Every structure is written in C-alpha cells, then in structure tokens.
Amino acid sequence: MKKLVLFDIDGTLLTPSKSHKESFNLAIMKVYGVRVDVSSLSLPGMTDRQIIFEALRCAGKDDHTILKGLKDCEYALLEFFAKLSTFEKLKTLKGVRYSLEALRREGVILGLATGNLEGIAKIKLGRAKIGSFFRVGGFGSDHYDRAEILRIALERARNLFGRINKAIVVGDTPRDVESAKRVNLPILGVATGKYSTRELLEAGADCAVNNLKEGLPFLLDR
C-alpha cells in the first residue's frame, strides 16, 4: 500500500522567514514601482501568487496590470530571497526531523503542497537540511490556489509512483484545512504556526496536535 503525506512548509515544517516577507516588498517595488508592506496582509496559508495579487490590489493595481508583470515579479522574488536568506537561520519546528525520519522508515512517500514558489521552497528546505526527505510536490509557482496545488501534487505523485492508496495533508492554517477539504483529503492540523488546535479543529481539520511528533499516530494509522 502506498501512502502519501503532503506537507505545507511555513509554520508546519519551518519557522516563518522574515527575508521571504521582505523579498515581496522589494520584488513588487522593482517590477511594479509600488511600495507595499506585505506584513499588513493576513499571510498564513496564502500562496506567493496570492500575496503578490493582494498586495497590489490594496495598492490600487488592477488584475490585468498585475498579470502582465507576474512572471517578472516571481523571478525577482526568488532572486531577492536567495540573497537575503543567506543571512537568516531557517529552523525546523519541534518534532519535524524526528517525524520525517519515522515516516520515511515506514515507507511513506513524503511530498510538499506549499504556497511557496518552487525555487524558494527548495532554498528553505535545503538550508534547513531536510530537502532530501521530499520526493514530489506542488508549489505556489504551479497555481494561485492551494486546492489546485494539492491536485497538482497528487497528480505528480501518481505519475511517479503509480497508484496512491492513501493521501494525507499536513498544515498549520485554516487555509490549509479548507484546501484539503476541497479535494476530499484528510488533514492533520499542527498548532506550530499562528493557529491553535481548537481553531484548526473548528476549521475542519480531521485531527489537530501541538506539534508534528504528536501527530505521528494519525499519519501512520490513518
């Protein structure tokens, strides 16, 4: 039986990155000539494309204008992040490494379903020294919408590994929960980000725990 677990990154695997936020501000200024502060947005669970769109909409830009510069902005975002993050220590959250090792020993396929652009995700996981655990993924550079990112990750997993008997999502925000429910996948909520176990359960998580290690029984037995 093939089991797939798809992880969010920020707040789920790693502590949030300050340089990622600053890279948005710099990239948007470079491409669109608009000064923004993405910290004013409700960021947890948003994809990188959503953040670009919402920041520029708040600054009065229309979607047509945003789309025209989107690819250039994503490239600039990756470029700035690659530079700024060299000065930042990216840390795994409590229980993450232990849990990834335990799941891999049990033959679980580990994947990603993250709003981060693929290049940014790889930099983060590489610097945190956990990139080698993940064999497949869907990314913010694939789609604006988290549910579609999950569908893309599932399709890639099936193409690589054949029939997937079970798939589970792991995330730390109500947006992660909502996207998992839209594609009919169970989700483990981890309260290692902004939201509590109660808030994740109220959002519809199938199980919510204080850290990933506590969620191992759910991931292994589900």
C-alpha positions in Angstrom: 0.0 0.0 0.0 1.4 3.4 -1.0 0.7 6.3 1.4 1.5 9.9 0.5 1.8 12.7 3.1 1.8 16.3 1.7 3.3 19.0 3.9 3.0 22.7 4.0 6.3 24.5 4.8 6.0 27.7 6.7 4.6 27.2 10.2 4.4 23.5 9.6 7.9 22.4 8.9 9.9 25.6 9.4 9.7 28.8 11.3 8.4 31.6 9.1 11.1 33.5 7.1 11.4 37.3 7.6 13.5 37.5 4.5 10.7 36.0 2.5 8.4 38.8 3.5 10.9 41.5 2.7 11.6 39.9 -0.7 8.0 40.5 -1.6 8.3 44.2 -0.9 11.5 44.5 -2.9 10.3 42.5 -5.8 7.0 44.4 -6.1 8.8 47.7 -6.0 11.3 46.5 -8.7 8.7 45.2 -11.1 5.7 47.4 -10.5 7.2 50.5 -8.9 4.8 50.3 -6.0 5.8 50.5 -2.3 4.0 47.8 -0.3 4.3 46.1 3.1 3.0 42.6 2.9 3.1 42.3 6.7 -0.2 44.2 6.6 -1.9 41.2 4.9 -3.2 38.0 6.6 -0.3 35.9 5.3 -0.7 32.5 6.9 -1.8 30.0 4.3 -1.6 32.4 1.4 0.3 31.3 -1.7 3.1 33.5 -3.0 1.0 34.5 -6.0 -2.0 35.4 -3.8 0.3 37.6 -1.7 1.5 39.4 -4.9 -2.0 39.9 -6.1 -3.5 41.0 -2.7 -0.6 43.5 -2.0 -1.0 45.1 -5.4 -4.8 45.2 -5.3 -4.5 47.0 -2.0 -2.2 49.5 -3.7 -4.8 50.1 -6.4 -3.5 47.9 -9.3 -5.9 46.0 -11.5 -5.5 42.3 -12.2 -4.6 42.9 -15.9 -1.6 45.0 -14.8 -0.6 42.5 -12.1 -0.7 39.6 -14.6 1.5 41.4 -17.1 4.3 41.7 -14.5 3.7 38.5 -12.6 6.4 36.3 -14.0 9.0 39.0 -13.7 7.8 39.6 -10.1 8.1 35.9 -9.3 11.6 35.8 -10.7 12.6 38.9 -8.7 11.1 37.4 -5.6 13.2 34.3 -5.9 16.3 36.4 -6.7 15.9 38.6 -3.6 15.1 35.7 -1.4 18.1 33.8 -2.5 20.3 36.8 -1.4 18.5 37.9 1.7 18.0 34.4 3.2 21.8 33.8 3.3 21.7 36.0 6.4 18.8 34.1 8.1 18.9 30.9 10.0 16.0 28.7 8.9 14.9 26.3 11.6 12.8 23.2 11.7 9.9 23.2 14.1 9.6 20.9 17.1 9.3 17.2 16.2 9.8 17.8 12.4 13.0 15.9 11.8 12.1 13.0 14.1 8.7 12.7 12.4 10.1 12.8 8.8 12.6 10.1 9.6 9.9 7.9 11.2 7.6 8.3 8.3 10.3 7.6 5.8 11.3 4.4 7.7 7.7 3.2 7.4 7.9 3.7 3.6 5.6 6.7 3.5 6.1 8.9 0.4 6.8 12.4 1.6 5.7 15.4 -0.5 5.0 19.1 -0.5 1.9 21.2 -1.0 3.1 24.7 -0.4 2.3 28.2 -1.5 6.0 28.9 -1.8 7.4 29.3 -5.3 9.3 26.0 -6.1 12.7 27.7 -6.0 12.0 29.4 -2.7 10.7 26.1 -1.2 13.9 24.3 -2.3 16.2 27.0 -0.8 14.3 26.9 2.5 14.4 23.1 2.8 17.9 22.9 1.6 19.2 25.4 4.2 17.2 23.6 6.9 18.8 20.4 5.7 15.5 18.5 5.2 15.1 18.8 1.4 16.2 15.2 0.8 13.1 13.9 2.5 10.7 15.1 -0.1 10.2 13.3 -3.4 7.3 15.2 -5.1 5.4 18.4 -4.7 3.0 21.1 -5.8 4.1 24.7 -5.4 3.0 28.3 -5.5 4.6 28.7 -8.9 2.2 26.0 -10.2 -1.0 27.8 -9.3 -2.6 30.7 -7.4 -5.0 28.4 -5.4 -4.0 26.0 -2.7 -6.5 23.3 -3.6 -5.2 23.3 -7.2 -1.6 23.0 -5.8 -2.8 19.9 -3.9 -4.3 18.4 -7.1 -1.1 19.0 -8.9 1.0 17.4 -6.2 -1.3 14.3 -6.2 -1.1 14.0 -10.0 2.7 14.2 -9.9 2.8 11.6 -7.2 0.6 9.2 -9.3 2.8 9.8 -12.3 5.9 9.0 -10.3 4.8 6.2 -8.0 1.6 4.8 -9.6 -1.5 4.2 -7.6 -1.6 6.1 -4.3 -3.8 4.2 -1.8 -4.0 7.0 0.8 -3.0 10.6 0.9 -3.0 13.0 3.9 -2.3 16.7 4.1 -0.4 18.4 7.0 -0.8 22.1 7.6 -0.9 24.8 10.2 -3.7 27.2 9.0 -7.4 27.2 8.2 -6.5 27.9 4.6 -4.6 24.5 4.5 -7.7 22.8 6.0 -10.1 24.4 3.6 -8.0 23.4 0.5 -7.6 19.8 1.7 -11.4 19.6 2.2 -12.0 20.9 -1.3 -10.0 17.9 -2.8 -11.5 15.4 -0.3 -8.3 14.7 1.6 -7.9 14.2 5.4 -5.8 16.8 7.1 -3.7 16.9 10.2 -3.5 20.4 11.7 -0.4 21.3 13.6 -0.5 24.2 16.0 3.1 25.2 15.3 2.1 28.4 13.5 -0.4 31.2 14.3 -3.5 29.0 15.0 -4.4 26.8 18.0 -5.5 23.2 17.8 -9.1 24.4 18.7 -9.1 26.9 15.7 -7.8 24.2 13.4 -10.5 21.7 14.5 -13.1 24.4 14.1 -11.9 25.0 10.6 -12.5 21.3 9.9 -9.2 19.5 10.5 -9.6 15.8 11.0 -7.1 15.9 13.8 -5.1 18.7 15.4 -2.0 18.4 17.5 0.6 20.7 19.2 3.5 19.5 17.1 4.2 17.1 14.3 5.6 14.4 16.5 2.3 14.2 18.4 0.6 13.7 15.0 2.6 10.6 14.0 0.0 8.1 15.2 -2.6 9.8 13.0 -0.3 9.8 10.0 0.8 6.2 10.4 -2.5 4.7 11.3 -4.8 6.7 9.1 
